[in-house]
Amino acid sequence: MQWLSSLGSVGETLRIIILVFEVLLVFNLMILVHEWGHFLAARWRGLKVEAFYIWFGKPLWKKTINGVEYGLGSIPAGGFVKLPQMAPMDTIEGASSSDEPLPPIKPLDKMIVAFAGPLFSFGLACVFALLVSWLGKPQSEAFVTTTIGYVAEDSPAAKAGLKPGDVIKSIDGHPIRRFEGFVDSVRWGIISSEGSEINFEVDRPGEGLKTLPVSSKWPDVEKKASSWWKSIFERPALREVGILGKSTPMVGKVAPHSPAADAGLQPNDELLSVDGIPLLSPIQLAEYLENKANQTVQVMIRRKDNNGVASEMPIALVPRVPDVWKLDEKPRIMVGIEWHATGERKLYYPGVPEQVSDAARSMFSMISKLVSGKSDISVAHMSGPVGIGRVYYNLLQDPAALLQILWFSVVLNINLAIMNMLPFPVLDGGHITMAIAEALRRKPLHSRALEWLQTACALTLFGFIFFVTFKDLGDIFLGGGGKKVNPAQEIQWLPKDQRPETK
């Protein structure tokens, strides 16, 4: 769909509209399946169903079919099946439209109906997981590696002695399987750490296993105090130690007339080493070239032909300062490469149990850190419908959009199922908890008190959604790092006969 952007502003607007429509379609599918579970269970157990709505708020569309009002609300934050025999939900669903007396239902029926929603979300996650296990999930080297590719100068990691090439085995005693992600990953191990030091166990080539304590405080990344209104949208800083995962530099684009173009580099070329030094990160190459202006450096590259057969060959590069430099910062020595966004990706075929287990463990881990007094993680780091929609919007622009959407939908539906099972009134877990209390008391809970409790919890839920939505909007409008630069306009390389030194 990127071709629409070539049609100008009209094409770009049309592309964005299509992407937003696709995001809403995916959202509605998950809500529909979850509420469908409640609906079918209610029918099975003989409950009266008054309404079936996708989203909350004032109806944008509604129609009554066989005594059930179906509709689309105006607040894109979930959905509901209106069941007057369950706990009162007038604040969210509106008052009951029926004056006829309804017979009470058994606590078991309430538990079955409440549990059906999360069960159907879990089932949908399993369907997506089955598709992922069949079609595969694209993974880049930087995501799955456990090898350090770059250590920032003067960072806590550098001061503790971590080095590029170190293979991370565990963090604070927890085994590491990948660099990114919420389960068994380097990134989560750092973010979720709770002490003043983070203990890294690494396997250093030629030296064996080492345990290095790394400070969890890095003043350089702590945000300065901002205005009160910006603080509403900004998220608190998360822990960092200054490391990146190993990522073999891969060429995305080559600027015309640049040193890279003169040397014959092509998109998708992988840079393996420079002057015999293995390259573990694009940043490593940039730092190596800082003092190599107009000097020839030998780069070993790997290139695949049209049949996918790879071969290695040396390339001579002569880095220099761009011929036209309009940026405010000091001119840098460059070669004219725009790096590939992900590098080479390979398909991984995880089994359904692995996907479901990883998604569930990530959610339970997040919840445990939210309630821990020692963790830096708070509700300010969570996302609502806007944040989740933004993730889907970005994934839909990926070349492997379908595979990425399927994988993320597994995680999201498992999270939705677990969150809804929390024993919080308004949520399905709250309904189950109240039904258990009713069964133990052997009589219904006080309806007036229950209505007040449901209303208070509903307001709390909507308050939470508004709170995280402000943070999500901050990510969109305040997280861009200022004015974006168009390299083609600010940095230019001229043909050899037009360069300043040859005029």
C-alpha positions in Angstrom: 0.0 0.0 0.0 3.1 2.3 0.1 2.5 3.0 -3.6 -0.4 5.3 -2.6 2.1 7.7 -1.1 3.5 8.3 -4.6 0.2 9.8 -5.6 0.9 12.9 -3.4 -1.1 14.3 -0.5 -4.4 12.7 -1.8 -2.8 9.2 -2.0 -1.1 9.6 1.4 -4.5 10.6 3.0 -6.2 7.6 1.4 -3.4 5.3 2.7 -3.8 6.6 6.2 -7.6 6.2 6.0 -7.3 2.6 4.9 -4.8 1.9 7.7 -7.1 3.4 10.3 -10.0 1.3 8.9 -7.9 -1.8 9.1 -6.9 -1.0 12.7 -10.6 -0.6 13.7 -11.5 -3.8 11.9 -8.9 -5.8 14.0 -10.1 -4.1 17.2 -13.7 -4.8 16.4 -13.0 -8.5 15.7 -11.5 -9.0 19.1 -14.2 -7.1 20.9 -16.9 -9.0 18.9 -15.5 -12.4 19.8 -15.1 -11.5 23.5 -18.7 -10.3 23.7 -20.0 -13.1 21.6 -18.8 -15.4 24.3 -20.9 -13.7 26.8 -23.9 -13.6 24.4 -23.8 -17.3 23.6 -23.3 -18.3 27.2 -26.2 -16.1 28.3 -28.4 -17.7 25.6 -27.3 -21.2 26.7 -28.1 -20.5 30.4 -31.4 -18.9 29.7 -30.6 -15.2 30.6 -32.4 -12.3 29.1 -30.2 -10.4 26.6 -31.3 -6.8 26.0 -28.4 -5.4 24.0 -25.2 -6.3 22.2 -22.8 -3.4 21.7 -19.4 -2.8 20.2 -17.8 0.2 22.0 -19.5 2.3 24.7 -21.2 5.7 24.8 -24.0 7.2 22.7 -24.9 4.9 19.8 -23.7 5.7 16.3 -25.9 2.9 15.0 -28.4 0.5 16.5 -31.0 -1.9 15.4 -33.3 -4.3 17.3 -33.5 -7.9 16.0 -35.5 -10.6 17.9 -35.7 -8.5 21.0 -32.0 -7.7 21.2 -30.7 -4.2 20.5 -27.4 -4.4 18.4 -25.4 -1.3 18.2 -22.1 0.6 17.7 -21.1 3.0 20.4 -19.2 6.3 20.1 -16.3 5.5 22.6 -13.9 3.0 21.0 -12.9 1.3 24.3 -14.5 -2.1 24.4 -18.0 -3.5 24.2 -20.8 -5.1 26.3 -23.7 -7.5 26.3 -26.5 -6.0 28.4 -27.7 -8.7 30.9 -30.1 -7.2 33.5 -30.0 -10.4 35.6 -26.3 -9.9 36.2 -24.8 -7.3 38.4 -26.1 -3.8 37.6 -24.1 -2.0 35.0 -26.3 1.0 34.3 -23.3 3.5 34.3 -21.7 1.8 31.3 -24.6 0.1 29.6 -27.5 2.4 30.4 -30.7 1.6 32.4 -32.7 -1.4 31.6 -35.3 -0.9 28.9 -37.6 -3.6 30.4 -40.1 -3.1 33.2 -41.0 -6.8 33.4 -39.8 -8.6 36.5 -37.0 -11.1 35.7 -36.5 -14.3 37.6 -33.2 -14.5 39.6 -30.5 -16.7 38.2 -28.1 -19.1 39.9 -24.6 -17.9 40.8 -23.2 -20.7 38.6 -25.0 -19.2 35.6 -23.4 -15.8 36.4 -20.0 -17.3 36.6 -20.4 -19.2 33.3 -21.6 -16.1 31.5 -18.8 -13.9 32.9 -16.1 -16.5 32.2 -17.2 -17.1 28.6 -15.8 -13.7 27.4 -12.2 -14.3 28.5 -12.6 -17.9 27.4 -13.5 -16.8 23.8 -10.6 -14.2 23.9 -8.3 -17.0 24.9 -9.7 -19.2 22.1 -9.2 -16.4 19.5 -5.6 -16.1 20.7 -5.1 -19.8 20.2 -6.5 -19.5 16.6 -4.0 -16.7 15.9 -1.2 -18.7 17.5 -2.0 -21.7 15.3 -1.7 -19.5 12.2 1.6 -18.0 13.5 3.0 -21.5 14.1 2.0 -22.4 10.5 2.9 -19.1 8.7 5.8 -18.0 10.9 6.9 -14.9 12.7 9.6 -12.6 11.2 12.4 -12.0 13.7 15.5 -9.8 13.3 18.9 -10.5 14.7 18.7 -7.6 17.1 15.5 -9.0 18.6 16.6 -12.6 19.2 20.3 -12.2 19.9 21.7 -12.4 23.5 25.0 -10.9 22.4 25.9 -7.3 23.2 26.5 -5.3 20.0 27.2 -1.9 21.4 28.0 -0.3 24.7 27.5 3.5 25.1 30.5 5.5 26.3 30.3 6.5 30.0 27.1 4.4 30.5 26.5 2.2 33.6 27.3 -0.8 31.4 30.6 0.6 30.2 31.6 1.6 33.7 30.8 -1.9 35.0 32.9 -3.5 32.3 30.4 -4.9 29.8 31.8 -5.2 26.3 30.5 -5.8 22.8 30.6 -9.5 22.1 29.6 -10.5 25.6 26.9 -13.1 25.5 24.3 -12.4 28.3 23.3 -15.6 30.1 21.1 -14.2 32.9 20.1 -10.9 34.6 19.5 -10.9 38.3 19.5 -14.7 38.2 16.8 -14.9 35.5 17.8 -16.8 32.3 17.9 -14.8 29.1 16.6 -16.1 25.7 16.4 -12.9 23.6 17.3 -9.2 23.7 13.9 -7.7 23.2 10.4 -8.6 24.4 8.6 -9.0 27.7 9.7 -12.6 28.6 13.2 -13.8 29.4 14.7 -10.8 27.6 17.6 -8.4 28.2 15.3 -5.4 27.8 12.7 -6.6 30.3 15.4 -7.8 32.7 16.7 -4.2 32.9 13.4 -2.4 33.0 11.9 -4.7 35.6 14.9 -4.8 37.9 14.3 -3.5 41.4 17.6 -3.0 43.1 20.3 -0.3 42.9 22.4 -2.8 40.9 21.6 -5.2 38.1 23.6 -8.4 38.1 24.6 -9.5 34.6 26.1 -13.0 34.0 27.9 -13.0 30.7 30.0 -15.4 28.7 33.0 -13.4 27.3 34.8 -15.0 24.4 38.2 -16.3 25.6 37.5 -15.5 29.3 34.4 -17.6 30.2 31.6 -16.7 32.5 31.6 -13.4 34.4 29.2 -11.8 36.8 29.2 -8.0 36.6 27.0 -5.7 38.8 25.7 -2.8 36.8 24.3 0.4 38.3 20.6 0.8 37.6 20.9 4.7 37.7 22.0 6.6 34.6 21.6 10.3 35.1 22.1 11.0 31.4 18.7 9.4 30.5 16.7 10.9 33.4 14.3 13.5 32.1 14.5 17.1 33.2 11.5 18.7 34.9 9.0 19.8 32.3 5.9 22.1 32.4 2.9 20.7 34.3 0.9 20.3 31.2 3.6 18.3 29.4 3.9 16.0 32.5 0.3 14.9 31.9 1.4 13.4 28.6 4.9 12.2 29.4 5.8 8.8 30.8 8.3 8.3 33.5 11.8 7.2 32.3 12.5 3.5 32.4 15.8 2.0 33.4 18.6 1.8 30.9 22.2 0.8 31.1 23.5 1.7 27.7 23.6 -1.5 25.6 22.2 -2.6 22.3 21.9 -6.1 20.9 24.2 -7.4 18.2 22.9 -6.3 14.8 24.9 -6.9 11.6 24.7 -3.6 9.7 22.6 -3.9 6.6 22.2 -1.3 3.9 18.7 0.1 3.3 19.5 2.9 0.9 22.6 4.4 -0.7 22.8 8.1 -1.3 23.7 9.0 -4.9 27.3 10.3 -5.4 28.2 9.3 -1.8 31.3 7.2 -0.8 29.1 4.2 -0.5 27.7 4.7 -4.0 31.2 5.3 -5.4 32.3 2.0 -3.8 29.4 0.1 -5.3 27.5 -0.7 -2.2 23.9 -1.9 -2.8 20.7 -2.1 -0.7 20.6 -5.3 1.4 24.4 -5.6 1.5 25.5 -6.7 5.0 28.7 -5.2 6.4 30.6 -7.9 8.3 33.9 -6.1 9.2 35.9 -2.9 8.8 39.7 -3.2 8.5 39.4 -6.7 9.9 37.3 -5.7 13.0 34.0 -7.6 13.2 31.0 -5.2 13.1 28.4 -5.9 15.7 26.4 -2.7 15.3 25.9 0.2 12.8 26.9 2.6 15.6 30.2 0.8 15.9 31.0 1.6 12.2 30.0 5.3 12.6 32.3 5.6 15.6 35.2 3.9 13.8 34.9 6.3 10.8 35.1 9.5 13.0 38.8 9.8 12.5 39.0 8.3 9.0 38.2 11.3 6.8 39.5 10.8 3.2 41.2 7.6 4.3 40.5 4.2 2.6 39.0 1.6 4.8 38.4 -2.0 3.8 34.9 -3.3 4.5 34.0 -7.0 4.1 30.4 -7.3 2.9 28.0 -10.2 2.2 25.8 -9.9 -0.8 23.0 -12.2 -2.1 22.4 -12.7 -5.8 19.0 -13.0 -7.4 18.8 -16.7 -6.5 19.5 -15.9 -2.8 23.1 -17.3 -2.9 25.3 -15.3 -0.6 29.0 -14.4 -1.2 31.5 -12.3 0.6 33.7 -9.7 -1.0 35.9 -6.7 0.1 34.8 -3.1 -0.6 37.1 0.0 -0.3 35.3 3.0 1.3 36.7 6.5 1.5 34.5 8.3 4.1 34.2 12.1 4.1 32.1 15.0 5.2 29.0 15.5 3.0 29.4 18.2 0.4 26.2 20.0 1.5 25.5 20.2 5.3 22.6 22.3 6.5 22.1 20.8 9.9 22.7 22.8 13.1 25.1 20.2 14.5 28.8 19.9 13.7 29.5 18.1 10.3 30.3 14.4 10.6 32.3 12.0 8.6 29.9 9.7 6.7 29.7 7.3 3.8 26.1 7.9 2.7 24.3 4.8 4.0 20.8 4.7 5.3 20.6 1.6 7.4 17.9 -1.0 6.9 15.2 -0.6 9.5 15.3 -4.2 10.7 18.2 -5.9 9.1 17.8 -9.5 7.8 14.8 -11.2 9.2 14.1 -14.9 9.4 10.9 -16.7 10.0 10.5 -18.5 13.3 7.7 -21.0 13.8 6.8 -21.0 17.6 4.4 -23.6 18.8 1.0 -22.7 20.2 1.9 -23.6 23.8 5.1 -21.4 23.6 3.2 -18.4 22.3 0.4 -18.7 24.8 2.8 -19.3 27.7 5.0 -16.3 26.8 2.1 -14.0 26.4 0.6 -15.1 29.8 3.9 -14.9 31.6 4.5 -11.4 30.2 1.1 -10.2 31.5 1.6 -11.7 35.0 5.1 -10.3 35.1 3.7 -6.8 34.3 1.0 -7.1 36.9 3.5 -8.2 39.6 5.7 -5.2 38.8 2.8 -2.8 38.9 2.0 -3.9 42.5 5.6 -4.0 43.6 6.7 -1.1 45.8 10.3 -1.5 44.5 9.6 -1.4 40.8 9.9 1.7 38.6 7.0 0.4 36.5 3.7 2.1 37.0 0.3 2.5 35.3 1.8 5.5 33.5 3.7 2.9 31.4 0.5 1.1 30.3 -1.4 1.8 27.1 -5.1 2.1 26.2 -7.0 1.8 22.9 -5.0 4.7 21.3 -1.6 3.1 22.1 -2.7 -0.3 21.0 -4.2 1.1 17.9 -0.9 2.9 17.2 1.0 -0.4 17.5 -1.4 -2.0 14.9 -1.1 1.0 12.7 2.7 0.7 12.6 2.6 -3.1 12.1 0.2 -2.7 9.2 3.0 -0.8 7.4 5.5 -3.6 7.8 6.3 -5.6 4.7 5.2 -8.7 6.7 2.1 -7.0 8.1 -0.1 -10.0 8.2 2.4 -12.1 10.2 3.1 -9.2 12.6 -0.6 -8.6 13.2 -1.2 -12.3 13.9 1.6 -12.4 16.4 0.6 -9.3 18.2 -3.0 -10.4 18.3 -2.0 -13.5 20.2 -0.3 -11.3 22.9 -3.2 -8.8 23.0 -6.0 -11.4 23.3 -4.2 -13.3 26.1 -3.7 -10.0 27.9 -7.4 -9.1 27.4 -8.4 -12.5 28.8 -6.2 -12.2 31.9 -7.1 -8.5 32.6 -10.8 -9.3 32.4 -10.3 -12.1 34.9 -9.0 -9.7 37.6 -11.4 -9.6 40.6 -12.3 -6.0 39.9 -16.0 -5.0 39.7 -17.1 -4.1 36.2 -14.6 -6.7 34.8 -15.6 -10.3 34.2 -13.4 -11.4 37.1 -15.5 -9.0 39.4 -18.7 -10.7 38.2 -17.3 -14.1 39.1 -16.1 -12.9 42.5 -19.5 -11.4 43.3 -21.2 -14.6 42.1 -19.0 -16.7 44.4 -19.8 -14.3 47.3 -23.5 -14.7 46.5 -23.2 -18.5 46.5 -21.4 -18.5 49.9 -24.1 -16.2 51.4 -26.8 -18.2 49.7 -28.7 -15.0 48.8 -28.2 -12.2 46.4 -25.9 -9.2 47.3 -27.6 -6.0 48.3 -28.6 -4.5 45.0 -28.3 -0.8 46.0 -24.8 -1.2 47.5 -23.8 -3.3 44.5 -25.0 -0.6 42.1 -22.9 2.0 44.0 -19.9 -0.2 43.9 -20.3 -0.9 40.1 -20.7 2.8 39.4 -17.6 3.7 41.4 -15.5 1.0 39.7 -16.9 2.0 36.3 -15.8 5.6 36.9 -12.4 4.4 38.0 -12.0 2.3 34.9 -12.9 5.2 32.6 -10.5 7.4 34.6 -7.8 4.9 34.0 -8.6 4.8 30.2 -8.4 8.6 30.0 -5.1 8.6 32.0 -3.3 6.1 29.7 -4.8 7.8 26.6 -3.1 11.0 27.6 0.2 9.1 27.8 -0.5 7.4 24.4 -1.2 10.8 22.8 2.1 12.1 24.3 3.9 9.2 22.6 2.5 10.3 19.3 2.8 14.1 19.6 5.7 14.6 22.0 7.8 11.5 21.4 9.1 12.5 17.9 12.2 14.2 19.2 11.4 17.6 17.6 11.5 18.6 14.0 12.1 15.8 11.6 14.9 16.2 9.1 14.8 15.3 5.5 18.3 14.0 4.8 17.9 14.5 1.0 17.5 18.3 1.7 19.8 18.8 4.6 22.7 16.5 3.6 23.7 16.1 0.0 26.5 14.5 -1.9 27.7 16.1 -5.2 29.1 14.5 -8.3 32.9 14.4 -8.3 33.3 17.3 -10.7 31.1 19.5 -8.6 32.7 18.9 -5.2 34.3 21.9 -3.5 37.8 20.4 -3.6 37.6 19.6 -7.3 36.2 22.9 -8.5 
